[in-house]
Amino acid sequence: MVKQGSFDDAVARPAPRSRQQIQALLKLRELILSGAFPPGERVSELDVVGRLGISRTPIRAALTMLQHEGFLRTLPGGGFIVRDFSIADIHDAIDIRGVLEGAAARRAAERKPSPAELAPMQAVLEETDEVLHAAHPSQQALEHYVRLNERFHRLLLDLAASPMLRRSLAHVQSLPFASPNAFVEIQARVNARDEVLLIAQAQHRSIVEAIALGEGARAESLAREHARLARRNLDLAQGRLELMRFVPGAALLREAREEP
């Protein structure tokens, strides 16, 4: 799951305008992520129309948006082909998210938000503490953590008050393995789960503290390091097929498909 001036509009990804276009975008993206359209396969407009039962105009718009997001490549003679991704691509996406979230944290600190503005983030930290220190961790608790983590990162963007940063992050995070929650499922399946989640929570606290103190450079550095935690989680999965299957969009990953 903003309006801004002409420069923002020029760099923003094309926005779906109708309910049918949004429906076509979501359904087609899911087909690609699930492997129904494997990497290297040509995506025909007529084929997609037949599969989804949606008219050609919204399908055409959805294909253009998915090309802009990076899921499709354009063919010289017209049309699209599903692209694949490497582990290096994931590293790049995570690093870019870190740069953007670092900029958001710095901007938030420089704005010197009031205690009232910081209160929602403090509330998320407290609720996350309760989830992480529950006596009996469960799948339900993990899902609760995912929602809280998503809310924390959304609130960070809110504090930055930058439509440009919001749009840039939305573009990067349209690739599922670049989102803050991309590797939480993997954390749940390895012995390091509690350690990694507690580290992430400690980093969240430090980011909020730096913002509250107006320490822009520190807030930026912490947010960038926090994003790199996802690379550690990826390293836990790499080379282990049973874990790589839980990487979002695994069907598009070269390494996951090449595992024996």
C-alpha positions, -999 to +999 in steps of 0.1 A: +000+000+000+003+127-021+000+155-042+030+178-048+043+202-074+054+195-109+089+182-101+075+157-076+050+146-102+078+141-127+097+117-106+068+099-089+056+066-103+024+067-124-005+065-100-035+043-107-065+065-113-094+041-111-106+012-090-101-012-119-065+000-125-057-005-088-073-040-089-053-048-121-021-036-105-025-056-073-036-088-090-009-087-117+018-079-092+007-109-071+009-132-102+044-121-109+055-124-072+040-159-070+058-171-101+027-174-122+046-152-147+082-165-142+113-144-150+120-142-187+084-148-197+068-123-221+037-108-205+011-103-232-016-077-226-042-101-241-031-130-219-034-108-187-068-096-198-079-133-202-064-143-168-078-114-148-111-107-166-103-070-166-105-047-197-074-037-217-071-001-206-065-007-168-043-037-177-022-015-200-018+010-171-009-017-146+018-031-170+033+004-173+033+009-135+049-025-129+076-016-155+082+016-135+084-004-103+111-026-118+092-059-121+090-058-159+114-048-187+102-033-220+110-053-252+125-035-282+095-044-304+070-035-277+055-055-248+071-065-215+091-093-201+093-103-164+128-095-149+146-114-123+167-102-094+200-112-077+211-111-041+231-080-051+199-063-063+184-070-028+215-055-011+212-024-033+175-020-026+181-023+012+210+002+010+188+027-009+160+023+016+186+030+043+198+062+026+162+074+023+151+065+058+184+081+071+174+113+053+140+111+068+154+106+103+178+135+099+150+158+086+127+148+114+154+156+140+161+190+123+124+198+126+127+194+164+093+178+169+074+184+201+067+157+227+032+155+213+045+148+178+068+121+192+041+105+213+028+081+186+064+067+181+069+063+219+036+044+220+047+021+193+080+014+212+061+006+244+037-017+226+066-035+208+083-040+241+052-058+254+052-081+223+089-089+224+089-097+261+058-119+261+062-152+280+052-174+251+060-160+216+035-170+190+027-165+153+000-140+164+027-120+183+049-120+153+021-107+131+015-080+158+052-071+156+051-068+118+022-043+121+040-023+148+072-022+128+054-010+097+037+017+118+071+028+132+086+033+098+054+051+086+056+075+116+092+082+109+082+094+074+054+115+089+079+133+112+101+140+082+072+158+066+086+153+031+063+142+003+094+137-019+110+113+006+077+095+010+073+090-028+109+079-032+106+053-004+073+041-018+090+035-052+119+015-036+096-005-013+074-015-042+100-043-045+088-066-017+123-075-004+131-038+002+104-032+028+112-030+065+092-062+071+107-082+043+127-107+064+107-109+096+093-143+085+129-156+082+137-142+117+108-163+131+124-195+117+159-193+130+174-194+164+185-158+162+149-145+160+147-130+195+182-115+192+176-098+159+142-084+169+156-070+202+184-054+183+159-038+159+139-025+188+170-011+205+178+007+172+142+021+170+147+035+205+180+051+196+165+067+165+136+082+184+160+095+211+183+112+185+152+128+168+140+140+202+174+156+210+176+172+175+207+152+166+202+150+129+235+134+119+232+107+146+196+100+137+206+095+100+235+072+109+213+051+132+185+048+106+209+037+079+225+011+101+190-001+111+181-008+074+213-029+071+199-053+097+178-066+068+210-077+051+219-097+082+185-115+080+191-122+043+225-137+051+207-160+075+186-173+046+211-173+018+221-208+008+192-224+027+164-232+003+139-238+032+144-202+043+148-185+009+113-196+001+101-171+027+119-142+011+091-120-005+092-124-042+115-155-040+102-167-074+120-137-090+154-144-073+181-160-094+198-176-064+165-191-050+157-207-083+192-221-088+193-239-055+196-277-061 
